[in-house]
Amino acid sequence: MQDLVESWAALLSRYTDDPAVAEVGRDLVASWSEAHRRYHSVEHLRDILGHVEELAEFADDPDAVRLAAWYHDAVYAGLPDDEERSAQLAEQDLTRLGVQPQLVDEVARLIRLTITHDPAPGDHNGEVLSDADLAALAAPRDRYERNTAAIQAEYSHVPSEVFRRGRVQVLVALLGGPGVFRTEYARREWESSAQGNLRAELATLTG
């Protein structure tokens, strides 16, 4: 995990010299390492950070997207307010570290956008974060199925039929939109695989 803490410190060094940066980074990694996490884990954090780098050229402020990626599931309990609480944590931490308010506001806005993954046209930062977060939908089928099972395990507190109905709603919304992805790169590289995975899962859930 030390590489993640060092990566966090390098990112924050561009905006603050507060000595608490390392401690905040360790706390973040600890949050992503909580025992109840099956999908929204350190592995997902590493994945989304990597995908943000793939897509960074499409963002207006890549560092805002990087910070939002760090925090987007920092609070995760499988509850409706997870994203809001994650955004609030980002606001608290980054403000305490002395990061400029405009950047803090943009990071929090981006985190809240992951509730819907529906950035407005021209919201380049939002498009990059949304695409990076959804990139796992284009994973090879066996990994996609493992990810789906891991997400369901995180919702063990929800009755299975309730989870199934909610999952169907998510899949229908993703398939009914203009496309899963918004950036040119993601549409070219990931859209077809994601569509195939989503349709196969939907058929399983509704068949």
N, C-alpha and C positions, 0 to 999 in steps of 0.2 A: 504493500500500500504506500510505501514511502515515495514511489515515483509519482503517485497521484498528488500527494501533499506537496512535493516539489513543483509539479506542474501548476498547481493552484497558486503557490507562492510566486512563481514566475509571472503568472497572469496578473495577479494583484499588484506586483511591484511596479507596474506601469501606472498605477493610480493611487498608491498609498505607500508610506513607509512605516505604518503602524506595526509595532512588534507583535501585536496579537494576531497577525495574519496566519502564522503557522498554526496557532491553537485553533482558530476558526476552521482552517483546512482539515485538521485532524478530527474535529467534531463533525464536520460534514462527511468525511469518509466513514466515521463511526456510524452515522445515521444510515448511510447507504449499506452498511454491513449488518444491520439489525437481523436477528435470527429469523423473524417471521417473513422476511422478504424472500420470494422465490424467483420472481422475474425482475422486479424493480430493485435490483441489487447492484453491487459494485460492477458486475459484468455489464449491466445495462448502462451504467454511468460511463464506463470505458467505451462502449459501443457508440453512444450518442456523441461523446466528445470526438471520437474518430470521424463520425459522419459529419459533424459540424466542420471539421477540417476539410473534408472532401468538398463541402458546399460553400466554404468561406468566401469565395470570390463573388457569390451571388448576394451576400449580405451588405447592407450599408454600414453596419457597425459590427464586425465579426466578434469583437470582444464582448459586446453586450449579449450576443447569442451564446458565446462560450460561458459567460457567467450564468445566464439563464439555464443553460444545460446543467451546470453544476447543481443548481437549486431546484430544478423543475419537479423532482420527486424527492426532495430532501426530507419532507414530511410525508410518510406513506403508511396509512392504516387501512386502506381499502374503503375509505369513507368519502362522501361527496365533497367535503371541504379540504381534501388533501392539497389541491393546487393552491387554494387561497391561503392556507396555512404555510405552504412552501414559499409563496410570494411574500407573505408577511415576515417570514424568517429572513429572506434575502434582504428585505428593506431594513430590518433591524441590524443584521450583521454588517451589511455594506455601509450603512450610515454610521454605525459605531466605528468602523475602520476608516472613516473619512473619505470614502469615495464620493465623487461629485454627485449632487442630487439628480441631475438630468440623467446620468447613467443609471443610478439606482432606480429611477422611475421607469426607464425603458426595460431594465431587467425584470422588474415586477410585472410590467405589462405583458412581456413575452411569456412569463411563467403562467399568467392567467389565461393566455391564449391557448395553452395546451389543454384547457377544459374542452374546447371544441375542435381544435386543429383546423380552424377555418379562417386563416388570415385574409384580410381585405386585399383586393387587387392593388399591387404596388407596395405592399408591406413586405419589403424584401427580408428584413430581419425575421419577421414572423414566418415567412415562407421557409426560410432556412431551418429555423428551430423545429417547425412542424414536420418538415421532410426528414430531418435527422432523427426525430423521435419516432416517426412511423417507418423508418427504413427497415426495421425488423420484420415488417409485414412482407417484405420481398425475400426473406431468407429461404434457403432450400427447404423443401416441404418437411423433412424430418425435424429440422430445427424449429420451423414454424410451429409444428405440432407440439414440440417440447415446450416452447414458449407459451402456447395457449394453455397447456396443462399447468404450467407454473403460475400463470395468471389466475386460473381457477382455484388453485391451491391457496392463493392469497385471499380469496373470497370464501374461504371455508365457513365463515360466519354467516354467509348468505345461503338460504335454501337453494338447492341445485336447480329447481325449476325457475326460480326468480333470476338466478344467474344466467340460465339459458335464454330467457326472454330478453334480459338486458343485453346479452352478447349479440343476439339476433338484431336488436335495434342498432347496435353499434355497426355491425357488418352492413346492414341495409343502408345506413346513412353514408358509410364510406363508399359503397358501390353506387349509390344514387347521386353522388356529387359529380363535379366536373372532372374528377380524377383524384386518386389518393394523394398525389404529389403535385407541387406547384412549381418548383424550379425546373428549368430546362434539363439539367443534368439528371435529376431524380426521375423525371418523366421518361427520359430516354433509357436510363439504366435499370430502374426498379419497378416501373408501373406495371408492366406485363406480368412479372412474377407475383407482385402483390395482388393483382386482380385474380390471378389463378388461385392463390392461397385463400383469399377471402371467399371466393365462390365455392371452393371445395369445402371449407368449414361451414358455410351457410347451408350447403346441401346436406351435410351431416347433421346439423342441428334441426333442420326442418323436414328432413326426409322421413 
